Protein backbone atom coordinates (compact mmCIF):
# COMPACT_ATOMS: atom_id res chain seq x y z
CA UNK A 1 0.00 0.00 0.00
CA UNK A 2 1.44 3.38 -1.03
CA UNK A 3 0.86 5.27 2.20
CA UNK A 4 2.81 8.38 1.27
CA UNK A 5 1.17 8.60 -2.14
CA UNK A 6 -2.27 8.46 -0.54
CA UNK A 7 -1.51 11.21 1.94
CA UNK A 8 1.24 13.57 0.82
CA UNK A 9 -0.39 14.07 -2.57
CA UNK A 10 -3.10 16.10 -0.88
CA UNK A 11 -1.19 19.37 -0.79
CA UNK A 12 -4.21 21.27 0.55
CA UNK A 13 -3.70 19.44 3.89
CA UNK A 14 -7.37 18.33 3.79
CA UNK A 15 -7.72 14.60 4.10
CA UNK A 16 -9.20 13.01 0.98
CA UNK A 17 -11.47 9.99 1.39
CA UNK A 18 -8.65 7.65 0.29
CA UNK A 19 -6.12 9.35 2.55
CA UNK A 20 -8.52 9.19 5.48
CA UNK A 21 -9.01 5.46 4.93
CA UNK A 22 -5.24 4.91 4.90
CA UNK A 23 -4.91 7.07 7.98
CA UNK A 24 -7.54 5.03 9.83
CA UNK A 25 -5.79 1.77 8.96
CA UNK A 26 -2.46 3.13 10.21
CA UNK A 27 -4.04 4.40 13.42
CA UNK A 28 -5.56 1.01 14.15
CA UNK A 29 -2.28 -0.81 13.42
CA UNK A 30 -0.24 1.55 15.58
CA UNK A 31 -2.63 1.83 18.54
CA UNK A 32 -1.08 1.66 22.01
CA UNK A 33 2.33 2.49 20.58
CA UNK A 34 5.15 4.71 21.87
CA UNK A 35 7.24 5.76 18.89
CA UNK A 36 10.79 6.87 19.69
CA UNK A 37 12.17 8.75 16.69
CA UNK A 38 15.96 9.06 16.43
CA UNK A 39 18.05 10.94 13.89
CA UNK A 40 21.09 13.18 13.68
CA UNK A 41 20.78 16.87 12.77
CA UNK A 42 19.99 17.10 9.06
CA UNK A 43 18.17 13.77 8.70
CA UNK A 44 14.75 15.43 8.40
CA UNK A 45 13.56 14.10 11.75
CA UNK A 46 11.45 17.18 12.45
CA UNK A 47 9.60 16.93 9.15
CA UNK A 48 9.01 13.19 9.42
CA UNK A 49 7.90 13.47 13.04
CA UNK A 50 5.34 16.12 12.09
CA UNK A 51 3.99 14.05 9.19
CA UNK A 52 3.75 10.93 11.32
CA UNK A 53 1.99 12.89 14.06
CA UNK A 54 -0.59 14.14 11.57
CA UNK A 55 -1.12 10.68 10.10
CA UNK A 56 -1.56 8.81 13.37
CA UNK A 57 -3.04 11.69 15.37
CA UNK A 58 -0.31 11.08 17.96
CA UNK A 59 1.08 14.11 19.80
CA UNK A 60 4.75 14.98 19.24
CA UNK A 61 6.37 15.20 22.64
CA UNK A 62 9.64 17.09 22.94
CA UNK A 63 11.36 16.92 26.32
CA UNK A 64 12.66 20.46 25.86
CA UNK A 65 9.15 21.81 25.30
CA UNK A 66 7.74 19.85 28.25
CA UNK A 67 10.43 21.05 30.63
CA UNK A 68 9.89 24.68 29.62
CA UNK A 69 6.15 24.30 30.10
CA UNK A 70 6.31 22.46 33.43
CA UNK A 71 8.94 24.82 34.80
CA UNK A 72 6.30 27.55 34.69
CA UNK A 73 3.79 25.54 36.73
CA UNK A 74 3.36 26.24 40.43
CA UNK A 75 3.66 22.57 41.41
CA UNK A 76 6.29 20.64 43.38
CA UNK A 77 7.62 19.18 40.11
CA UNK A 78 7.61 22.58 38.42
CA UNK A 79 9.52 24.17 41.30
CA UNK A 80 12.08 21.36 41.29
CA UNK A 81 12.67 21.82 37.56
CA UNK A 82 13.03 25.61 37.96
CA UNK A 83 15.52 25.25 40.80
CA UNK A 84 17.57 22.69 38.85
CA UNK A 85 17.70 24.84 35.73
CA UNK A 86 18.46 27.99 37.69
CA UNK A 87 21.47 26.23 39.21
CA UNK A 88 22.71 25.35 35.73
CA UNK A 89 22.34 21.60 36.30
CA UNK A 90 20.81 19.01 33.99
CA UNK A 91 17.47 17.60 35.06
CA UNK A 92 18.10 14.14 36.54
CA UNK A 93 16.82 10.90 35.02
CA UNK A 94 14.30 10.34 37.81
CA UNK A 95 12.76 13.80 37.42
CA UNK A 96 12.80 13.56 33.62
CA UNK A 97 11.01 10.21 33.76
CA UNK A 98 8.38 11.75 36.04
CA UNK A 99 7.98 14.62 33.55
CA UNK A 100 7.45 12.16 30.69
CA UNK A 101 5.07 10.07 32.76
CA UNK A 102 3.02 13.12 33.78
CA UNK A 103 2.75 14.47 30.22
CA UNK A 104 1.91 11.12 28.62
CA UNK A 105 -0.81 10.44 31.16
CA UNK A 106 -2.89 13.14 29.47
CA UNK A 107 -5.85 12.15 27.33
CA UNK A 108 -4.27 13.02 23.97
CA UNK A 109 -1.64 10.30 24.57
CA UNK A 110 -4.15 7.54 25.30
CA UNK A 111 -3.74 5.82 21.92
CA UNK A 112 -0.04 6.55 21.55
CA UNK A 113 2.57 9.29 21.15
CA UNK A 114 5.85 10.21 19.49
CA UNK A 115 8.90 11.02 21.62
CA UNK A 116 11.55 13.44 20.36
CA UNK A 117 14.62 13.89 22.53
CA UNK A 118 13.86 11.10 24.99
CA UNK A 119 15.37 8.74 25.87
CA UNK A 120 19.00 9.76 25.33
CA UNK A 121 20.74 7.07 27.37
CA UNK A 122 20.22 3.35 28.12
CA UNK A 123 19.32 4.30 31.68
CA UNK A 124 16.54 6.59 30.44
CA UNK A 125 15.45 3.87 28.02
CA UNK A 126 14.99 1.48 30.94
CA UNK A 127 12.81 4.04 32.71
CA UNK A 128 10.75 4.40 29.55
CA UNK A 129 10.29 0.61 29.51
CA UNK A 130 8.72 0.88 32.96
CA UNK A 131 6.42 3.72 31.83
CA UNK A 132 5.38 1.75 28.73
CA UNK A 133 4.60 -1.33 30.80
CA UNK A 134 2.52 0.72 33.22
CA UNK A 135 0.61 2.32 30.33
CA UNK A 136 0.17 -0.98 28.48
CA UNK A 137 1.97 0.28 25.38
CA UNK A 138 4.63 -1.11 23.04
CA UNK A 139 7.80 0.84 22.26
CA UNK A 140 8.77 1.20 18.60
CA UNK A 141 12.18 2.77 17.85
CA UNK A 142 12.78 4.26 14.41
CA UNK A 143 16.14 5.75 13.46
CA UNK A 144 16.61 7.90 10.37
CA UNK A 145 19.95 7.15 8.72
CA UNK A 146 21.83 9.53 6.40
CA UNK A 147 25.55 9.07 5.57
CA UNK A 148 27.81 11.62 7.24
CA UNK A 149 28.94 13.15 3.91
CA UNK A 150 25.33 13.81 2.95
CA UNK A 151 24.56 15.29 6.37
CA UNK A 152 27.47 17.68 5.94
CA UNK A 153 26.11 18.83 2.57
CA UNK A 154 22.60 19.24 3.93
CA UNK A 155 23.76 21.35 6.87
CA UNK A 156 26.77 23.31 5.58
CA UNK A 157 25.03 24.12 2.29
CA UNK A 158 22.11 25.83 3.99
CA UNK A 159 21.56 29.52 3.26
CA UNK A 160 18.77 31.70 4.66
CA UNK A 161 17.20 34.84 3.20
CA UNK A 162 17.89 37.78 5.49
CA UNK A 163 14.49 39.29 4.66
CA UNK A 164 11.82 36.60 4.25
CA UNK A 165 13.56 33.63 5.89
CA UNK A 166 13.33 31.35 2.84
CA UNK A 167 15.83 28.48 3.14
CA UNK A 168 18.06 27.31 0.29
CA UNK A 169 20.82 24.74 -0.04
CA UNK A 170 23.80 25.20 -2.32
CA UNK A 171 23.81 21.47 -3.14
CA UNK A 172 20.15 20.49 -3.02
CA UNK A 173 18.10 23.66 -3.61
CA UNK A 174 20.39 26.43 -4.90
CA UNK A 175 19.06 29.95 -5.59
CA UNK A 176 18.79 31.04 -9.22
CA UNK A 177 21.38 33.76 -8.60
CA UNK A 178 24.29 33.08 -6.24
CA UNK A 179 23.84 34.66 -2.82
CA UNK A 180 20.44 36.19 -3.64
CA UNK A 181 16.91 35.12 -2.65
CA UNK A 182 14.67 34.15 -5.58
CA UNK A 183 11.62 35.63 -3.88
CA UNK A 184 12.70 39.13 -2.88
CA UNK A 185 16.28 39.64 -4.08
CA UNK A 186 17.62 40.01 -0.53
CA UNK A 187 21.04 38.65 0.47
CA UNK A 188 21.38 35.08 1.71
CA UNK A 189 23.13 34.48 5.01
CA UNK A 190 25.26 31.54 6.15
CA UNK A 191 24.52 30.98 9.84
CA UNK A 192 27.47 30.42 12.14
CA UNK A 193 26.05 27.09 13.34
CA UNK A 194 25.92 25.89 9.71
CA UNK A 195 29.65 26.30 9.14
CA UNK A 196 31.68 23.15 8.51
CA UNK A 197 33.60 22.97 11.80
CA UNK A 198 30.47 23.58 13.88
CA UNK A 199 28.39 21.08 11.88
CA UNK A 200 31.11 18.43 12.11
CA UNK A 201 31.23 18.86 15.89
CA UNK A 202 27.42 18.62 16.17
CA UNK A 203 27.26 15.43 14.11
CA UNK A 204 30.17 13.81 15.97
CA UNK A 205 28.65 14.76 19.33
CA UNK A 206 25.33 13.24 18.32
CA UNK A 207 26.95 10.02 17.08
CA UNK A 208 29.00 9.57 20.25
CA UNK A 209 26.14 10.47 22.58
CA UNK A 210 23.57 8.17 20.98
CA UNK A 211 25.72 5.11 20.28
CA UNK A 212 25.02 3.47 23.68
CA UNK A 213 21.29 4.07 23.20
CA UNK A 214 21.36 2.68 19.66
CA UNK A 215 23.26 -0.38 20.89
CA UNK A 216 20.70 -0.84 23.69
CA UNK A 217 17.77 -0.86 21.28
CA UNK A 218 19.63 -3.11 18.84
CA UNK A 219 20.22 -5.64 21.60
CA UNK A 220 16.57 -5.54 22.66
CA UNK A 221 15.38 -5.95 19.06
CA UNK A 222 13.43 -2.71 19.07
CA UNK A 223 15.41 -0.67 16.53
CA UNK A 224 14.33 -0.24 12.91
CA UNK A 225 16.66 1.76 10.65
CA UNK A 226 15.17 3.95 7.92
CA UNK A 227 17.18 5.11 4.91
CA UNK A 228 16.49 8.86 5.01
CA UNK A 229 18.68 9.80 2.04
CA UNK A 230 15.65 9.86 -0.26
CA UNK A 231 12.69 12.05 -1.13
CA UNK A 232 10.49 13.03 1.83
CA UNK A 233 7.50 10.97 0.65
CA UNK A 234 9.64 7.86 0.09
CA UNK A 235 11.09 8.13 3.59
CA UNK A 236 7.64 8.75 5.02
CA UNK A 237 6.19 5.67 3.32
CA UNK A 238 8.83 3.41 4.89
CA UNK A 239 8.49 5.21 8.23
CA UNK A 240 4.73 4.55 8.24
CA UNK A 241 5.24 0.88 7.44
CA UNK A 242 7.80 0.59 10.24
CA UNK A 243 5.61 2.49 12.72
CA UNK A 244 2.77 0.04 12.21
CA UNK A 245 4.96 -3.09 12.26
CA UNK A 246 4.27 -5.52 15.12
CA UNK A 247 6.91 -7.73 16.72
CA UNK A 248 4.45 -10.47 17.61
N, C-alpha and C positions, 0 to 999 in steps of 0.2 A: 504494500500500500504506500503510495507516494504522499506521505504526510505533509512534507514541506510544500509540495505542489498544490495541495488542497487548501493550504492556509495562507502561505506567504503571497500567493498570487492575488489575494484580495487586498490591493494596496489601499483601499478606502478604510481599512481597519474594521469594517463591518463584517461580521461572520456570515458567509453565504451558507445556504442549506447544507451543501456538501461539506464545507469546512466545519460547520457545527456538528455534523454527524461524526466526522473524524475526531473532533475535539472531545465529544462525549465518549467515544471508544477509548481514547487515551486516558481520560479522567478515570474511567472505570478500571482500566488495567493498572493504573498507577496509584489507586486509592490506598490510603494508610502507608504512604511512602515518605521517607525523609531523603531528599536528594541533596547530596553534598557535591557541589560543583567546584572543581579545582582547575587552575590554569594560570600560567605565568602572565605578567603584563604583556599585552599585545596579542594574546590568543583570541580575543573577541569574547571573553567570558561574560562581560557585562551585557553585550547584545544578546548572546545565547540565553543567558539567565532570564532576561526580560521576556524573550519570545516564549521560553518554556513556561514562565509564570503565567503569561497570557493564555497559553494553550491549556494548561492544566488547572488554571484558576487557583494556583498555589501562591501564597505570599512569598516574596523574596525577602529573606531575613539577613541583614548585614549586622555583624556584631558591633561595628563602629557606630552605626545609626542607633542601635538599641541602647548602647552605653550612653550616647549623648542624650537620648530621650529619657532614660531612667535616671540619669544624674540630675535631672531637673525636678524629679518627683520628691515630694516631702515624705519619704518612707525610709525605714531603716536601711533597706538595700540602696536606695538612692543616695542617702547620706554617706554610706560606706564607699560607694563609687566616687562621689565628689571628693571625699577626703583622700582617697587613694590617688586620684588624678591630680589633686592639688599638690600632693607631696612628690609628684613626678614619678610615681611608681606604676608598674604595669598591674592591671587587675588580675588577681590570682585565679588559678584554675577553678577553685571551689566557687568563688563569687561569679565567675564567668558562666559556669555551668548552671548556677541558680538563675542568672539573667536569661539564659537560653530557655531554661525550663519554664520560667515565668512568662516569657513572651509566647512560647509555643503552646502554652495552655489556653491561649485565647481562641475564640470560636473560629476565626478565619483559618486556623491551622488544623482544624479537626480532621480534614481529609488528607492533609499532607502539607509539606512546605519545602522551600529551597533554601539551603544555608550557603552564605557567601562569607568567607573569612573565619569560619569555624567548622571543624576543629583545625588547629594548626600543628598540634603535636600528638604523638601516640597516647599520651596521658589524657589529653582532652578528648581524643577519640574514644577512649574507654569510658569516660564520663557520658559521652553522647550515647554509647551503647546502653548504659543504664537508663537514660532518659527515654530512648526508643523502646526499650523493654517495658517500661512503666506506661508508656503511651500506646503500646500495642502496635508499633509501626516497624517497618523494615527500612534499613539504611541502604541506599543506593549511591555509590560513589562514581562520579563521572569526571574524568580528567581530559581537558583539551590539550592536545599535543601539537606544537609547531616547532620545527627545527630552529636551533639558536640563530643561525644565519638569517632565516626569514624573520624571526622576531626583531633582530637588529634593524633590518630594512623597514619593517613596519613602524618601529618606534623612532629611529633616527631620521627617517625620511619625512616625518610629519611636519607640516607647516600650517600655521593658523593665520587667518585674516585678522589684521589688527583692528578692523572696523566692524565687520559683521560676524566674525567668529567661525566662518566656514573653514573646514579642515581639509587639507590636501595631503598627498604623499608623493614625494618625488619619484618613487619607484612604482607605486600602484595607482595613484590618481593625481598625476601632475597637472599644474595649472597650464592654461593655453600659452600664457606668456610667463617666462621665468620670474619668480619673485613677486608676481602680481595676482590679486584675486580676480577670478573670472566674473564675479558678480558685481563688484563695485570699483575695481581698479585700485583698491588700497594695497599697501605693502603686506607681504606675508612675513610672519615672525617665526623664528626657530627657538622654541622654549628651552631654557637652560636644562630642564630635566629630560629633554629629548636629545641631548648631545651624546656622542658615542660613549665617552667614559662613564657618564652617569647611567646611561641605559645598560651598559655592560655590567656595572656594579649591581643595579637593580635585578637583572636577570640572574646573575650569579648568586646573589643573596637569596632570591626566591628558591632557586634550585637546591641550595644547601639547606635552607630552612625547612623545605617540604619533603626532602628525601626520606627522613625517618617516618613521616606520616604516609607517604606513598608506599614504602616498604611494609608498613603495618597493614594497610588495606590490601596489598598484594597477597600477603601471608594469610589474611582472613578471607580471601576470595571475593572481596567486595568491589574491587577496582575494575572499571571498564575504561579503556583508553579510546579517545575519539580523535581521529585525524582532522585537525582544525585548519590545515593548510589548503582549504578549498573554499568555494563560494559559500556565502552565509546559509543559503537554503539547503545546500548539500550537507553541511555540517549539522544543521538543525534537524534534517530528516534522520540522520544517524543518531543524534542526541535523543530524539523522541523515541526511537526504537529501543535504545539502551535504557531510557528512563522507565519504560513500561515492561522491561524484561524481568521475568521472575526466576529466582534461583531454584525454586522447588518444582 
